């Protein structure tokens, strides 16, 4: 929810932006004023400037390298064939050679 302070700050910023734009616009002479000034000095009017449109630029994205990452090699941390016993509920398992492998809570 907006607080009153936020509304006041936003309104102040908007007012300052509008005032700066108005002051900037008032300092720049309009095209009509420049042409009238030139005509009063007896200068011939400048021909209109024709600007050719810029050619369209085609942007093509760089091709992405489609390389599949190589999966890491799976290295067993225990010798294959070791029997484990443990508690499925607590997810604590022991090697057959562990002194806690014969615990009453382990299967």
N, CA, C and O atoms as a GROMACS GRO file, in nm:
protein
  428
    1UNK      N    1   0.084  -0.116   0.000
    1UNK     CA    2   0.000   0.000   0.000
    1UNK      C    3   0.089   0.123   0.000
    1UNK      O    4   0.189   0.128   0.072
    2UNK      N    5   0.053   0.222  -0.080
    2UNK     CA    6   0.132   0.343  -0.090
    2UNK      C    7   0.116   0.429   0.034
    2UNK      O    8   0.005   0.447   0.085
    3UNK      N    9   0.226   0.482   0.080
    3UNK     CA   10   0.220   0.575   0.190
    3UNK      C   11   0.215   0.717   0.134
    3UNK      O   12   0.251   0.740   0.018
    4UNK      N   13   0.172   0.809   0.214
    4UNK     CA   14   0.159   0.948   0.170
    4UNK      C   15   0.294   1.003   0.128
    4UNK      O   16   0.303   1.080   0.032
    5UNK      N   17   0.399   0.964   0.198
    5UNK     CA   18   0.533   1.012   0.165
    5UNK      C   19   0.573   0.968   0.024
    5UNK      O   20   0.631   1.046  -0.051
    6UNK      N   21   0.542   0.844  -0.012
    6UNK     CA   22   0.574   0.793  -0.145
    6UNK      C   23   0.500   0.871  -0.253
    6UNK      O   24   0.556   0.899  -0.359
    7UNK      N   25   0.375   0.904  -0.227
    7UNK     CA   26   0.295   0.979  -0.324
    7UNK      C   27   0.353   1.119  -0.342
    7UNK      O   28   0.361   1.170  -0.454
    8UNK      N   29   0.394   1.182  -0.232
    8UNK     CA   30   0.450   1.318  -0.240
    8UNK      C   31   0.582   1.316  -0.316
    8UNK      O   32   0.608   1.404  -0.398
    9UNK      N   33   0.666   1.216  -0.291
    9UNK     CA   34   0.794   1.206  -0.362
    9UNK      C   35   0.771   1.185  -0.511
    9UNK      O   36   0.837   1.248  -0.593
   10UNK      N   37   0.678   1.097  -0.547
   10UNK     CA   38   0.650   1.072  -0.689
   10UNK      C   39   0.595   1.196  -0.757
   10UNK      O   40   0.633   1.226  -0.870
   11UNK      N   41   0.507   1.269  -0.691
   11UNK     CA   42   0.450   1.390  -0.749
   11UNK      C   43   0.557   1.498  -0.765
   11UNK      O   44   0.557   1.570  -0.864
   12UNK      N   45   0.647   1.509  -0.669
   12UNK     CA   46   0.756   1.607  -0.678
   12UNK      C   47   0.849   1.575  -0.794
   12UNK      O   48   0.888   1.665  -0.868
   13UNK      N   49   0.884   1.448  -0.809
   13UNK     CA   50   0.970   1.408  -0.920
   13UNK      C   51   0.903   1.436  -1.055
   13UNK      O   52   0.969   1.480  -1.149
   14UNK      N   53   0.775   1.410  -1.064
   14UNK     CA   54   0.702   1.436  -1.188
   14UNK      C   55   0.701   1.586  -1.218
   14UNK      O   56   0.722   1.625  -1.333
   15UNK      N   57   0.678   1.668  -1.118
   15UNK     CA   58   0.675   1.813  -1.137
   15UNK      C   59   0.812   1.865  -1.180
   15UNK      O   60   0.820   1.949  -1.270
   16UNK      N   61   0.918   1.817  -1.118
   16UNK     CA   62   1.052   1.860  -1.155
   16UNK      C   63   1.084   1.819  -1.298
   16UNK      O   64   1.143   1.897  -1.373
   17UNK      N   65   1.044   1.699  -1.339
   17UNK     CA   66   1.068   1.652  -1.475
   17UNK      C   67   0.996   1.740  -1.576
   17UNK      O   68   1.054   1.775  -1.679
   18UNK      N   69   0.873   1.775  -1.548
   18UNK     CA   70   0.795   1.860  -1.639
   18UNK      C   71   0.856   1.999  -1.648
   18UNK      O   72   0.864   2.056  -1.756
   19UNK      N   73   0.899   2.054  -1.535
   19UNK     CA   74   0.959   2.188  -1.535
   19UNK      C   75   1.091   2.190  -1.611
   19UNK      O   76   1.118   2.284  -1.685
   20UNK      N   77   1.174   2.088  -1.594
   20UNK     CA   78   1.302   2.080  -1.666
   20UNK      C   79   1.277   2.070  -1.815
   20UNK      O   80   1.346   2.135  -1.894
   21UNK      N   81   1.179   1.990  -1.856
   21UNK     CA   82   1.147   1.978  -1.998
   21UNK      C   83   1.096   2.109  -2.055
   21UNK      O   84   1.130   2.145  -2.168
   22UNK      N   85   1.017   2.182  -1.978
   22UNK     CA   86   0.964   2.310  -2.026
   22UNK      C   87   1.074   2.414  -2.040
   22UNK      O   88   1.076   2.488  -2.138
   23UNK      N   89   1.165   2.420  -1.944
   23UNK     CA   90   1.276   2.517  -1.951
   23UNK      C   91   1.368   2.482  -2.067
   23UNK      O   92   1.412   2.572  -2.139
   24UNK      N   93   1.397   2.356  -2.086
   24UNK     CA   94   1.483   2.314  -2.196
   24UNK      C   95   1.420   2.347  -2.330
   24UNK      O   96   1.488   2.395  -2.420
   25UNK      N   97   1.291   2.322  -2.344
   25UNK     CA   98   1.222   2.351  -2.470
   25UNK      C   99   1.214   2.500  -2.496
   25UNK      O  100   1.220   2.543  -2.612
   26UNK      N  101   1.202   2.580  -2.393
   26UNK     CA  102   1.191   2.725  -2.413
   26UNK      C  103   1.324   2.787  -2.454
   26UNK      O  104   1.325   2.894  -2.515
   27UNK      N  105   1.435   2.724  -2.422
   27UNK     CA  106   1.567   2.778  -2.458
   27UNK      C  107   1.606   2.743  -2.601
   27UNK      O  108   1.692   2.810  -2.658
   28UNK      N  109   1.546   2.643  -2.660
   28UNK     CA  110   1.580   2.603  -2.796
   28UNK      C  111   1.485   2.673  -2.894
   28UNK      O  112   1.363   2.663  -2.880
   29UNK      N  113   1.541   2.742  -2.992
   29UNK     CA  114   1.454   2.810  -3.089
   29UNK      C  115   1.386   2.709  -3.179
   29UNK      O  116   1.442   2.604  -3.212
   30UNK      N  117   1.266   2.741  -3.218
   30UNK     CA  118   1.194   2.651  -3.308
   30UNK      C  119   1.246   2.669  -3.450
   30UNK      O  120   1.316   2.766  -3.480
   31UNK      N  121   1.212   2.577  -3.536
   31UNK     CA  122   1.254   2.584  -3.676
   31UNK      C  123   1.197   2.710  -3.740
   31UNK      O  124   1.265   2.776  -3.818
   32UNK      N  125   1.073   2.743  -3.710
   32UNK     CA  126   1.010   2.861  -3.768
   32UNK      C  127   1.082   2.987  -3.724
   32UNK      O  128   1.097   3.080  -3.803
   33UNK      N  129   1.128   2.992  -3.598
   33UNK     CA  130   1.199   3.110  -3.549
   33UNK      C  131   1.334   3.126  -3.619
   33UNK      O  132   1.375   3.237  -3.650
   34UNK      N  133   1.402   3.016  -3.643
   34UNK     CA  134   1.531   3.020  -3.712
   34UNK      C  135   1.512   3.066  -3.856
   34UNK      O  136   1.589   3.147  -3.906
   35UNK      N  137   1.408   3.014  -3.923
   35UNK     CA  138   1.382   3.054  -4.061
   35UNK      C  139   1.343   3.201  -4.068
   35UNK      O  140   1.384   3.271  -4.161
   36UNK      N  141   1.265   3.249  -3.974
   36UNK     CA  142   1.226   3.391  -3.974
   36UNK      C  143   1.346   3.480  -3.949
   36UNK      O  144   1.357   3.587  -4.008
   37UNK      N  145   1.437   3.437  -3.864
   37UNK     CA  146   1.558   3.513  -3.837
   37UNK      C  147   1.645   3.520  -3.962
   37UNK      O  148   1.700   3.626  -3.994
   38UNK      N  149   1.659   3.410  -4.030
   38UNK     CA  150   1.739   3.407  -4.153
   38UNK      C  151   1.674   3.493  -4.261
   38UNK      O  152   1.745   3.563  -4.334
   39UNK      N  153   1.542   3.490  -4.272
   39UNK     CA  154   1.473   3.571  -4.372
   39UNK      C  155   1.487   3.719  -4.342
   39UNK      O  156   1.495   3.800  -4.434
   40UNK      N  157   1.489   3.756  -4.213
   40UNK     CA  158   1.503   3.897  -4.178
   40UNK      C  159   1.641   3.950  -4.211
   40UNK      O  160   1.658   4.070  -4.234
   41UNK      N  161   1.741   3.864  -4.215
   41UNK     CA  162   1.875   3.906  -4.252
   41UNK      C  163   1.895   3.905  -4.403
   41UNK      O  164   2.000   3.947  -4.452
   42UNK      N  165   1.797   3.858  -4.476
   42UNK     CA  166   1.806   3.853  -4.621
   42UNK      C  167   1.871   3.727  -4.674
   42UNK      O  168   1.903   3.720  -4.793
   43UNK      N  169   1.892   3.628  -4.588
   43UNK     CA  170   1.952   3.503  -4.633
   43UNK      C  171   1.847   3.418  -4.702
   43UNK      O  172   1.731   3.415  -4.661
   44UNK      N  173   1.887   3.349  -4.808
   44UNK     CA  174   1.790   3.262  -4.875
   44UNK      C  175   1.753   3.146  -4.783
   44UNK      O  176   1.835   3.100  -4.703
   45UNK      N  177   1.632   3.098  -4.794
   45UNK     CA  178   1.594   2.985  -4.708
   45UNK      C  179   1.675   2.861  -4.744
   45UNK      O  180   1.705   2.836  -4.861
   46UNK      N  181   1.708   2.786  -4.644
   46UNK     CA  182   1.786   2.664  -4.665
   46UNK      C  183   1.695   2.558  -4.725
   46UNK      O  184   1.580   2.542  -4.684
   47UNK      N  185   1.748   2.485  -4.824
   47UNK     CA  186   1.667   2.378  -4.881
   47UNK      C  187   1.644   2.269  -4.778
   47UNK      O  188   1.727   2.248  -4.689
   48UNK      N  189   1.533   2.200  -4.789
   48UNK     CA  190   1.510   2.091  -4.692
   48UNK      C  191   1.616   1.982  -4.706
   48UNK      O  192   1.660   1.949  -4.816
   49UNK      N  193   1.654   1.929  -4.596
   49UNK     CA  194   1.755   1.824  -4.594
   49UNK      C  195   1.686   1.690  -4.608
   49UNK      O  196   1.594   1.656  -4.533
   50UNK      N  197   1.732   1.614  -4.706
   50UNK     CA  198   1.676   1.480  -4.725
   50UNK      C  199   1.774   1.380  -4.663
   50UNK      O  200   1.892   1.375  -4.698
   51UNK      N  201   1.723   1.303  -4.575
   51UNK     CA  202   1.805   1.204  -4.508
   51UNK      C  203   1.761   1.067  -4.556
   51UNK      O  204   1.645   1.029  -4.543
   52UNK      N  205   1.857   0.995  -4.612
   52UNK     CA  206   1.827   0.860  -4.660
   52UNK      C  207   1.814   0.767  -4.540
   52UNK      O  208   1.892   0.775  -4.445
   53UNK      N  209   1.716   0.679  -4.546
   53UNK     CA  210   1.704   0.586  -4.433
   53UNK      C  211   1.824   0.492  -4.430
   53UNK      O  212   1.877   0.451  -4.534
   54UNK      N  213   1.864   0.459  -4.312
   54UNK     CA  214   1.977   0.366  -4.294
   54UNK      C  215   1.936   0.228  -4.343
   54UNK      O  216   1.823   0.185  -4.322
   55UNK      N  217   2.030   0.158  -4.408
   55UNK     CA  218   1.996   0.022  -4.452
   55UNK      C  219   1.972  -0.067  -4.332
   55UNK      O  220   2.035  -0.052  -4.228
   56UNK      N  221   1.879  -0.160  -4.346
   56UNK     CA  222   1.853  -0.249  -4.232
   56UNK      C  223   1.975  -0.336  -4.203
   56UNK      O  224   2.045  -0.382  -4.293
   57UNK      N  225   1.997  -0.357  -4.078
   57UNK     CA  226   2.109  -0.438  -4.034
   57UNK      C  227   2.054  -0.573  -3.989
   57UNK      O  228   1.966  -0.582  -3.903
   58UNK      N  229   2.107  -0.676  -4.049
   58UNK     CA  230   2.063  -0.810  -4.011
   58UNK      C  231   2.153  -0.860  -3.898
   58UNK      O  232   2.275  -0.864  -3.911
   59UNK      N  233   2.091  -0.896  -3.793
   59UNK     CA  234   2.165  -0.948  -3.677
   59UNK      C  235   2.140  -1.097  -3.669
   59UNK      O  236   2.027  -1.142  -3.651
   60UNK      N  237   2.246  -1.170  -3.683
   60UNK     CA  238   2.234  -1.315  -3.671
   60UNK      C  239   2.305  -1.356  -3.543
   60UNK      O  240   2.420  -1.318  -3.520
   61UNK      N  241   2.238  -1.432  -3.461
   61UNK     CA  242   2.303  -1.474  -3.336
   61UNK      C  243   2.416  -1.571  -3.365
   61UNK      O  244   2.412  -1.648  -3.461
   62UNK      N  245   2.516  -1.565  -3.281
   62UNK     CA  246   2.628  -1.658  -3.295
   62UNK      C  247   2.579  -1.799  -3.266
   62UNK      O  248   2.499  -1.820  -3.174
   63UNK      N  249   2.626  -1.895  -3.342
   63UNK     CA  250   2.582  -2.032  -3.317
   63UNK      C  251   2.629  -2.080  -3.180
   63UNK      O  252   2.742  -2.053  -3.138
   64UNK      N  253   2.543  -2.150  -3.115
   64UNK     CA  254   2.577  -2.205  -2.984
   64UNK      C  255   2.644  -2.340  -3.003
   64UNK      O  256   2.606  -2.419  -3.090
   65UNK      N  257   2.740  -2.365  -2.923
   65UNK     CA  258   2.806  -2.494  -2.930
   65UNK      C  259   2.717  -2.597  -2.862
   65UNK      O  260   2.690  -2.588  -2.742
   66UNK      N  261   2.672  -2.693  -2.937
   66UNK     CA  262   2.586  -2.796  -2.882
   66UNK      C  263   2.672  -2.916  -2.843
   66UNK      O  264   2.679  -3.016  -2.914
   67UNK      N  265   2.735  -2.903  -2.731
   67UNK     CA  266   2.821  -3.008  -2.681
   67UNK      C  267   2.756  -3.067  -2.557
   67UNK      O  268   2.725  -2.996  -2.462
   68UNK      N  269   2.737  -3.195  -2.560
   68UNK     CA  270   2.679  -3.260  -2.444
   68UNK      C  271   2.789  -3.280  -2.340
   68UNK      O  272   2.898  -3.326  -2.372
   69UNK      N  273   2.760  -3.245  -2.217
   69UNK     CA  274   2.863  -3.264  -2.114
   69UNK      C  275   2.887  -3.412  -2.091
   69UNK      O  276   2.794  -3.493  -2.091
   70UNK      N  277   3.011  -3.445  -2.070
   70UNK     CA  278   3.043  -3.584  -2.044
   70UNK      C  279   3.013  -3.612  -1.897
   70UNK      O  280   3.056  -3.539  -1.809
   71UNK      N  281   2.940  -3.717  -1.872
   71UNK     CA  282   2.908  -3.748  -1.732
   71UNK      C  283   3.035  -3.788  -1.658
   71UNK      O  284   3.125  -3.849  -1.715
   72UNK      N  285   3.041  -3.754  -1.531
   72UNK     CA  286   3.161  -3.792  -1.455
   72UNK      C  287   3.168  -3.944  -1.441
   72UNK      O  288   3.066  -4.013  -1.432
   73UNK      N  289   3.288  -3.992  -1.439
   73UNK     CA  290   3.308  -4.136  -1.426
   73UNK      C  291   3.270  -4.178  -1.285
   73UNK      O  292   3.314  -4.118  -1.187
   74UNK      N  293   3.190  -4.281  -1.275
   74UNK     CA  294   3.145  -4.329  -1.145
   74UNK      C  295   3.251  -4.425  -1.091
   74UNK      O  296   3.279  -4.531  -1.148
   75UNK      N  297   3.308  -4.385  -0.980
   75UNK     CA  298   3.410  -4.466  -0.917
   75UNK      C  299   3.353  -4.519  -0.786
   75UNK      O  300   3.315  -4.440  -0.699
   76UNK      N  301   3.346  -4.649  -0.771
   76UNK     CA  302   3.292  -4.702  -0.646
   76UNK      C  303   3.385  -4.669  -0.530
   76UNK      O  304   3.507  -4.681  -0.541
   77UNK      N  305   3.324  -4.627  -0.420
   77UNK     CA  306   3.405  -4.592  -0.303
   77UNK      C  307   3.430  -4.712  -0.213
   77UNK      O  308   3.517  -4.710  -0.126
   78UNK      N  309   3.353  -4.815  -0.234
   78UNK     CA  310   3.374  -4.938  -0.157
   78UNK      C  311   3.393  -5.051  -0.256
   78UNK      O  312   3.344  -5.043  -0.369
   79UNK      N  313   3.461  -5.151  -0.216
   79UNK     CA  314   3.478  -5.264  -0.308
   79UNK      C  315   3.344  -5.324  -0.347
   79UNK      O  316   3.254  -5.339  -0.264
   80UNK      N  317   3.331  -5.357  -0.474
   80UNK     CA  318   3.206  -5.416  -0.522
   80UNK      C  319   3.191  -5.554  -0.460
   80UNK      O  320   3.286  -5.631  -0.451
   81UNK      N  321   3.070  -5.582  -0.417
   81UNK     CA  322   3.043  -5.712  -0.357
   81UNK      C  323   3.038  -5.707  -0.205
   81UNK      O  324   3.004  -5.807  -0.142
   82UNK      N  325   3.071  -5.592  -0.144
   82UNK     CA  326   3.059  -5.579   0.001
   82UNK      C  327   2.912  -5.585   0.038
   82UNK      O  328   2.828  -5.523  -0.027
   83UNK      N  329   2.882  -5.656   0.140
   83UNK     CA  330   2.744  -5.663   0.188
   83UNK      C  331   2.723  -5.554   0.292
   83UNK      O  332   2.810  -5.528   0.375
   84UNK      N  333   2.608  -5.491   0.286
   84UNK     CA  334   2.574  -5.386   0.380
   84UNK      C  335   2.455  -5.428   0.462
   84UNK      O  336   2.369  -5.504   0.417
   85UNK      N  337   2.451  -5.376   0.582
   85UNK     CA  338   2.332  -5.391   0.664
   85UNK      C  339   2.307  -5.254   0.724
   85UNK      O  340   2.400  -5.176   0.745
   86UNK      N  341   2.181  -5.226   0.752
   86UNK     CA  342   2.152  -5.095   0.806
   86UNK      C  343   2.005  -5.076   0.834
   86UNK      O  344   1.924  -5.167   0.818
   87UNK      N  345   1.972  -4.956   0.875
   87UNK     CA  346   1.836  -4.920   0.909
   87UNK      C  347   1.779  -4.837   0.793
   87UNK      O  348   1.831  -4.729   0.763
   88UNK      N  349   1.675  -4.886   0.729
   88UNK     CA  350   1.617  -4.819   0.614
   88UNK      C  351   1.550  -4.689   0.657
   88UNK      O  352   1.552  -4.591   0.582
   89UNK      N  353   1.492  -4.687   0.776
   89UNK     CA  354   1.421  -4.568   0.822
   89UNK      C  355   1.518  -4.452   0.847
   89UNK      O  356   1.489  -4.339   0.809
   90UNK      N  357   1.631  -4.478   0.912
   90UNK     CA  358   1.727  -4.371   0.942
   90UNK      C  359   1.832  -4.355   0.833
   90UNK      O  360   1.910  -4.259   0.834
   91UNK      N  361   1.833  -4.447   0.739
   91UNK     CA  362   1.927  -4.445   0.625
   91UNK      C  363   2.072  -4.450   0.670
   91UNK      O  364   2.159  -4.385   0.612
   92UNK      N  365   2.098  -4.528   0.774
   92UNK     CA  366   2.234  -4.550   0.819
   92UNK      C  367   2.268  -4.695   0.789
   92UNK      O  368   2.202  -4.788   0.836
   93UNK      N  369   2.374  -4.712   0.710
   93UNK     CA  370   2.413  -4.845   0.666
   93UNK      C  371   2.558  -4.871   0.706
   93UNK      O  372   2.638  -4.779   0.720
   94UNK      N  373   2.589  -4.999   0.725
   94UNK     CA  374   2.722  -5.040   0.768
   94UNK      C  375   2.773  -5.150   0.677
   94UNK      O  376   2.696  -5.229   0.623
   95UNK      N  377   2.905  -5.152   0.661
   95UNK     CA  378   2.966  -5.264   0.589
   95UNK      C  379   2.956  -5.389   0.676
   95UNK      O  380   2.935  -5.382   0.797
   96UNK      N  381   2.970  -5.499   0.611
   96UNK     CA  382   2.964  -5.624   0.688
   96UNK      C  383   3.080  -5.632   0.786
   96UNK      O  384   3.071  -5.700   0.888
   97UNK      N  385   3.190  -5.563   0.756
   97UNK     CA  386   3.306  -5.568   0.844
   97UNK      C  387   3.297  -5.466   0.959
   97UNK      O  388   3.383  -5.466   1.047
   98UNK      N  389   3.194  -5.380   0.958
   98UNK     CA  390   3.180  -5.278   1.062
   98UNK      C  391   3.135  -5.344   1.193
   98UNK      O  392   3.059  -5.441   1.192
   99UNK      N  393   3.182  -5.290   1.306
   99UNK     CA  394   3.144  -5.348   1.434
   99UNK      C  395   2.997  -5.324   1.468
   99UNK      O  396   2.941  -5.394   1.552
  100UNK      N  397   2.933  -5.224   1.403
  100UNK     CA  398   2.791  -5.198   1.429
  100UNK      C  399   2.698  -5.269   1.330
  100UNK      O  400   2.577  -5.247   1.334
  101UNK      N  401   2.751  -5.352   1.245
  101UNK     CA  402   2.669  -5.420   1.144
  101UNK      C  403   2.569  -5.516   1.208
  101UNK      O  404   2.464  -5.542   1.149
  102UNK      N  405   2.599  -5.569   1.325
  102UNK     CA  406   2.509  -5.662   1.392
  102UNK      C  407   2.414  -5.596   1.489
  102UNK      O  408   2.357  -5.664   1.575
  103UNK      N  409   2.395  -5.464   1.478
  103UNK     CA  410   2.308  -5.391   1.568
  103UNK      C  411   2.165  -5.443   1.557
  103UNK      O  412   2.124  -5.490   1.451
  104UNK      N  413   2.090  -5.436   1.667
  104UNK     CA  414   1.952  -5.487   1.669
  104UNK      C  415   1.860  -5.403   1.580
  104UNK      O  416   1.759  -5.454   1.532
  105UNK      N  417   1.893  -5.272   1.556
  105UNK     CA  418   1.809  -5.188   1.474
  105UNK      C  419   1.834  -5.205   1.325
  105UNK      O  420   1.755  -5.161   1.242
  106UNK      N  421   1.946  -5.270   1.290
  106UNK     CA  422   1.983  -5.286   1.149
  106UNK      C  423   1.933  -5.417   1.097
  106UNK      O  424   1.927  -5.517   1.170
  107UNK      N  425   1.898  -5.418   0.972
  107UNK     CA  426   1.848  -5.542   0.909
  107UNK      C  427   1.948  -5.594   0.811
  107UNK      O  428   1.925  -5.697   0.748
   0.00000   0.00000   0.00000
